[in-house]
Amino acid sequence: MPPTASPTLRQLRALVAVAATGSVGGAAADMGLSQPAVTQAIAKLESIIGVDLLRRSRTGSFLSPAGEQFLPRVQKCFRKLELALAEPCEGYTFATAAQAPTLIGKLTDTHLRSLIAIADAASFQLAARHLDISEPSLLRSARDLEHVLGIEIFQRSQHGVTTTLIGTELARRIHIALREVDYGLEDVASFNTSAETRLAIGIIPLFTGTVVSAAVEEFIQHYPNARIEVRDGTYDSLLSDLRSGSVDILIGNMRCPEWVTDVVEHTFFTDPFRVVARADHPLAELRRPLTIEDFASYPWVLPPLGAPRRESFLQLFADLEHPPRIAVETNAPALHRTILFASDCLAILTQREVAIEMRTGRNRLTVLSAPRLTGMDVKGYATRSDWQATPLQLFFLEALKRHAETADPNRHLEHRARASGWS
C-alpha cells in the first residue's frame, strides 16, 4: 500500500534531475532551485519511501539499488502525464508534445488530487469531504486548474459541481499516470521490509470464487504485510475501474468491447453453457427430445443484458415471436441456485458450475439437452495495455494462473476421456 504521505511532483522531479545530472548542484540548476531545496526534496522523498534512493559521494550523487528500481516508474509517470495533455482528450488538446512538459510544471499536487477526487465522487461536496478540505478551498483549486489548462473542465449538475467529459477523461489519464508512482513504491518494498504494499483486483461475481480465494491465500502467505483490495460488480463498472487505475487486474468473464483499445484480455479457459433446472423439474420427466417451445414455456433466471449468458439466451430464442419470461435478473450466483431449487425457473450455468454442484452429492440440478444453445464463458483476466506488473502483482498472477489451470473443465474432461479410452 502506498505510504500515508505520498511523494509530491516536486520531489519526484528532483529525483529525475539528480539522476540525469549526477549531482544535486546540476539538478538545482536544471530546476531553477537552490541546492538546499533539492537536497530537502530528496530527503523528504526518501523519508516517505523509507529507503535511500541516492548514494552520495565526493564525485556526485548516484542512484542506489532502490533508486534504480524506483526511477523508471517515476519517468513513466511523467511520460504518461505528458501524453495525458498532448493527446486529444474528447476532441480537445491541452498542449503540443513540446509544450506538455512546461504545462506539467505548472500543475500542483493539489490540482491533481482535486481533479481526481471530483471525478471519482461525481460530486463537489463528496470530493471535499474525501480530501478533508473545505469546499471553498476545493473550489479555488478547481478554478485555478481551469486557469492553468485554459479550458473549463468542471460543470454544474443536479448534484452540484462535477467534471465535464473532458475533465473526467483527463482525471482518468492522470490517475493512471500517478499509479506508476504507487507501483514504484511497491517495486522498492523489498528494500524496506516493514513497508506495506497493496494489490487491487476486481472480480465479476459469476466468476468462480475458489480460484481467486486460493490465489489470495497463497499471496498473503508470501506477502504478510500486503493489503488486498477486492471489488466486485458488473463487468462494465469493473472495466471502468480498471481503465481508471482503481483496480490493477480484472478477473472473470472476458468480453471487452471493441472500442476499448487500452485493455488487454488473457484467457484461462473456456467454459461451455448448459441449460439447467432443479432435479425434479417437469421438463426433466419428459421422455422425448425437448423443443425450443418447451424451454420457452417456463420462466428464467438470468444475468443482466450484455452478459454472455444473456446473449446466449437471446440467440436461443431468436426465432420465437414470444420469448420466455425472465422472472429474475441477477449476477449473484447464490441467488441463481436458490431460485432454481425453489421454483420451475430455468437458467444457464457453465459446465464447471454444474460439475461443482454435482460434486456436492446433493444432485439437486439436472442438465436439459438444448442443442441450439451456443456460447461459453471465457474465463480470464484483463489488464491495461501499458501496465507493467510489480513483483507483487506478478506473484499473484502466477498463483492465479496455476489455480485456474486446475479449474479448467476442458482439462478435466480430457483427463477423463483418456482414462476411459474415449480419445
Buried (B, 14 or more C-beta within 10 A) or exposed (E): BBBEEBBBBBBBBBBBBBBEBBBBBBBBBBBEBEBEBBBBBBBBBBEBBBBBBBEBEEEBBBBBBBBBBBBBBBBBBBBBBBBBBBEEBEEBEBBEEEBBBEBBEEBBBBBBBBBBBBBBBBBBEBBBBBBEBEBEEBBBBBEBBBEBBEBEBBEEEEEBBBBBEBBBBBBBBBBBBBBBBBBBBBBBBBBBEEBBBBBBBBBBBBBBEEBBEBBBEBBBEEBEEBEBEBBBBBBEEBBBBBBBBBBBBBBBBBBBEEEBEBBBBEEBBBBBBBBBBBEEBEBBEEEEEBEBEBBBBBBBBBBBEEBBBBBBBEEBBEEEEEBBEBBBEBBBBEEBBEBBBEBBBBBBBBBBBBBBBBEEEEEBBBBBEBEBBEBBBBBBBBBBEEBBBBBBBEBBBEBBBEBBEEBBBEEBBEEEEEEEEEE
